[in-house]
Amino acid sequence: MARWLDGLEARAAEVLPSSVHRYIRQGSRDGVTAAEAVAAWGRVRFLPRTLTDVTHVQTGTRLLGTPVRHPNAVAPSTFQRAIHPDGEVAMAVATRDAGSLMVVSSNAGTPFVEIGATGVAWWLQVYLPADRTLAIPLLERAVSAGARAVVLTTDTPVVGTKYDDGPTVWEEADPAHLRINFDAGVHDLPGFAKATDLGPADIVWLRERTGLPVVVKGVLRPDDAVRSVEAGASAVWVSNHGGRQLDRSLPTAQALPAVASAVADSVEVYVDGGIRSGLDVLAALALGARAAFLGRLPLWALLGGAESVLRMHRDLGAELEEAMQLAGVTEVAHVPSVLAGSGVTTSAGGPAAEGYGSRQARPGRD
Ligand SMILES: Cc1cc2nc3c(=O)[nH]c(=O)nc-3n(C[C@H](O)[C@H](O)[C@H](O)COP(=O)(O)O)c2cc1C
């Protein structure tokens, strides 16, 4: 039996316009960081417990107070309507049905009210413009449509260069699929360029402006995590933007432990980058994250609409449940206890050798 999740990207490569497929897949510059992300999770090792009753495993947790069925949720991404006409609404419906949470990009191509009307638990992600006042109508729309937190993306003072061997999605996509929750006409104003001077004061400003908890996304260093917390952040999100910003940045699997030990006692810590399986989620929890966020995986699934995104959530959840049973842990909070030594720093051999632990293996038969 082949793993359904493994076939999603190949299907997208066949069916999506090539500019959209490349846009999702690509990393910045040489793509070193994008390429390393998945393998880095594959190097984490566990030391499973036996002689433990794992009849019932409890995968649920809370993210800033919102209950989720599994400790993973959907990261923000641009151009969802270029993948499927229902875009963010399909993502929202599936994510709601999966008992998960979705972060909506400030670049979204669907009005926040339509996303909120699905009943999904959602947070707003924001790229702040140089002139912060241009973001105020966006923030107000998000608050009135029910956003429960604001995620400030901090790793994008400028957009990392990517190389394309054809027209880009930016050239080809329908402008109606981009940034439609801002006021009309702001895109052409000079002050709308991304802020290159983000600082802790922006965390304070977002909190005061929206009355919502602020999550700081794009942190790789413990000192930046501490500065975020000191400025009033409610959570820190370890991310290198899926390898789309500074190429050769550390894989998040390697950055996470130091950030978690610096701030996880006081705030929630999340991670993203290369999470493709329930075992990757287990590894993220083992290294100190409260939840892992999914970037490309739900985008590949979105090609098949809400039904396909729901299956992605369910398959991933089932993988995590099996992994917890096999690890001998019945609650997500106990997952760090099955981390083996310093798994992430032993790079010898990389991920499982070709054919070993093959995806063709039949689950449930040993
Ligand atoms: C196609 C695409 C679009 C993205 N758009 C945004 C965005 O609008 N805002 C943002 O903060 N991050 C954005 N990201 C980064 C994701 O939120 C996330 O950090 C990253 O994709 C995680 O890595 P993964 O794709 O390997 O799971 C985007 C990523 C991709 C792949």
The ligand as an SDF file (V2000), in Angstrom:
LIG
                    3D

 31 33  0  0  0  0  0  0  0  0999 V2000
    3.4980   28.7550   -1.4070 C   0  0  0  0  0  0  0  0  0  0  0  0
    3.8240   29.3200   -0.0460 C   0  0  0  0  0  0  0  0  0  0  0  0
    3.2940   30.5460    0.3280 C   0  0  0  0  0  0  0  0  0  0  0  0
    3.5750   31.0730    1.5900 C   0  0  0  0  0  0  0  0  0  0  0  0
    2.9950   32.2510    1.9600 N   0  0  0  0  0  0  0  0  0  0  0  0
    3.2070   32.7290    3.2190 C   0  0  0  0  0  0  0  0  0  0  0  0
    2.5300   33.8900    3.6760 C   0  0  0  0  0  0  0  0  0  0  0  0
    1.7190   34.4860    2.9640 O   0  0  0  0  0  0  0  0  0  0  0  0
    2.8020   34.3210    4.9320 N   0  0  0  0  0  0  0  0  0  0  0  0
    3.6850   33.6760    5.7600 C   0  0  0  0  0  0  0  0  0  0  0  0
    3.9240   34.0990    6.8960 O   0  0  0  0  0  0  0  0  0  0  0  0
    4.3080   32.5450    5.3620 N   0  0  0  0  0  0  0  0  0  0  0  0
    4.0760   32.0560    4.1230 C   0  0  0  0  0  0  0  0  0  0  0  0
    4.6810   30.8890    3.7400 N   0  0  0  0  0  0  0  0  0  0  0  0
    5.5090   30.1480    4.7030 C   0  0  0  0  0  0  0  0  0  0  0  0
    4.6600   29.1300    5.4770 C   0  0  0  0  0  0  0  0  0  0  0  0
    3.7670   29.7730    6.3580 O   0  0  0  0  0  0  0  0  0  0  0  0
    5.5390   28.1740    6.2990 C   0  0  0  0  0  0  0  0  0  0  0  0
    6.3940   28.9300    7.1220 O   0  0  0  0  0  0  0  0  0  0  0  0
    6.3760   27.2030    5.4670 C   0  0  0  0  0  0  0  0  0  0  0  0
    5.7050   26.8650    4.2720 O   0  0  0  0  0  0  0  0  0  0  0  0
    6.6380   25.9210    6.2620 C   0  0  0  0  0  0  0  0  0  0  0  0
    7.4250   25.0320    5.5540 O   0  0  0  0  0  0  0  0  0  0  0  0
    6.8250   23.7520    4.7630 P   0  0  0  0  0  0  0  0  0  0  0  0
    6.2010   24.3020    3.5250 O   0  0  0  0  0  0  0  0  0  0  0  0
    8.0280   22.9410    4.4660 O   0  0  0  0  0  0  0  0  0  0  0  0
    5.8330   23.0710    5.6430 O   0  0  0  0  0  0  0  0  0  0  0  0
    4.4160   30.3640    2.4730 C   0  0  0  0  0  0  0  0  0  0  0  0
    4.9400   29.1300    2.0870 C   0  0  0  0  0  0  0  0  0  0  0  0
    4.6440   28.5990    0.8440 C   0  0  0  0  0  0  0  0  0  0  0  0
    5.1980   27.2470    0.4900 C   0  0  0  0  0  0  0  0  0  0  0  0
  1  2  1  0
  2  3  1  0
  2 30  2  0
  3  4  2  0
  4  5  1  0
  4 28  1  0
  5  6  2  0
  6  7  1  0
  6 13  1  0
  7  8  2  0
  7  9  1  0
  9 10  1  0
 10 11  2  0
 10 12  1  0
 12 13  2  0
 13 14  1  0
 14 15  1  0
 14 28  1  0
 15 16  1  0
 16 17  1  0
 16 18  1  0
 18 19  1  0
 18 20  1  0
 20 21  1  0
 20 22  1  0
 22 23  1  0
 23 24  1  0
 24 25  2  0
 24 26  1  0
 24 27  1  0
 28 29  2  0
 29 30  1  0
 30 31  1  0
M  END
$$$$
